[in-house]
Amino acid sequence: MLFAMRWLTFDLDGTLADWPFRYIVQPHMRPLVENNPGLREALREEYQSRLGTGEPARIYDWGDIHHSVKQKLGLSLSFPDIPKLLEAATFEPGMVYGDVLEGLRAFKAQGWSVAVATNGLAKYQQPLVDRLEIPYDFMLAPDVSGATKPEVEFWDPLPRPRTRVVHVGDLLTHDIWGANAAGLGAVWIWREMPPAWRETPVEQRLARGDAREVIAALVERELEEHGFVGREMPGELPRPDHVVADLRELLEVV
């Protein structure tokens, strides 16, 4: 396969699709955590304990997380078989955001190569992306890169030569901090953008008087929800080059 020298790398969950892995696995996990007190917290503790291990491929290996928690708690319950769930999954309309397929085709027609860049493991995410028929040329993931966003090394496996790389993602702490550290173009896609921001022209959004306050508040919320995945937290706020609501707006700025 011949790749273009310009790359657009896209986060998956919240950027291209509506968290398909969570959609598939959660219905099978919900009765387990409801019927086993302490299980939810044990899963979260196991995830948190992996953040600082220096083993990126283990952080989001939910099959292994389930196995470890089961052993630690001495449980006899059966966790879902994730590969089988992925193989048998059906997807509701709208799982891939409505602007994505047309937008990706437009970028490829302009000569961009497209990579899906996810902190989920490729062994889980690639079957999903293929089933969702998202067009892409390459996949970046912890079990491909040996690193997670926002670590610089996450983007190392992208094929070379390349003249420009722009990363697009919804999480400031993973995607924008990561792109900043790696010296890439950084586009924050904010699909829940409030009306006042949407009414502001794309090129003027980061000049808004409330931009710094909004970014700081969302960074704090992301850290509370997801934890910090990289090795060393940056000392400054994420610096997107643009803020867009969807891929249609992205076409205006890259």
C-alpha positions, 0 to 999 in steps of 0.5 A: 500500500502506498501512503500519502506523506500527510497524515490525519490521525483520529481518536476513535471514541468520542471522535469517530464513533460513540464509544462502541467498545463500551456499548458492546461490553457494558450490558454484559458487565452491568448485572455483574457489578450490580450483583457483586458488591465491591466489583466496580471499585475493584475494577477501577482500582485495578485500572488505576494501578496499571496507569503507572506501571510503564506497560502501556498494553496492560492499561486498557486490556480489559480482558486481563483486568477482568481476569486479575480482579477475578483472581484477587477477589476469588470470584467464581463468576464468568466475565464476558468473552470480549473477542466473542462479543466483538465478533457477534456484535450488532450496531445501532444506527448512528454508532459512527457519527453522521459526518465521519464517513463522508468526511474521511472520504473527503480527506482521502480524496485531498491526498491525506492518509488516515490513521485511527489512533486509539488508547484501546488495544488494537486487538479489540478496536481493530475488529470494531473499526472494520465492522463499522466500515470506517475507512482508514490506512493504519491503526495506532494503539498501545499494542502497536506503539508500545505507548499510549497517548499522550506519550510522544512515542505513540505516533512513532509507528506511522509510516514514513516519510511524512511531511505533516501529521495532524491529530484530531481527538476529543480528550484534551488530556490524551489527544491534545497534550499528546499532539503538543508533546509530539510536535503535531498539529492538534485539533480538538473536536468538541462534539458537545460544543455549546451553542455560543461556541458553535456560533463563534467562527472556527478561527475565532474560538480559541480567542474567546474570553472564556477559552482558557477557563473552559479548557482548564475545567474540562482538563480537571474533569477528564483527569478525575474520570480517566486519570492521567495515562502518560509518564509525566503530566505537562505543566501547562494547559493543552494547546489546540490549534483549532476547536471544531464541532465535527469533521465538516468544520475540520475540512475548513481548517486543515 
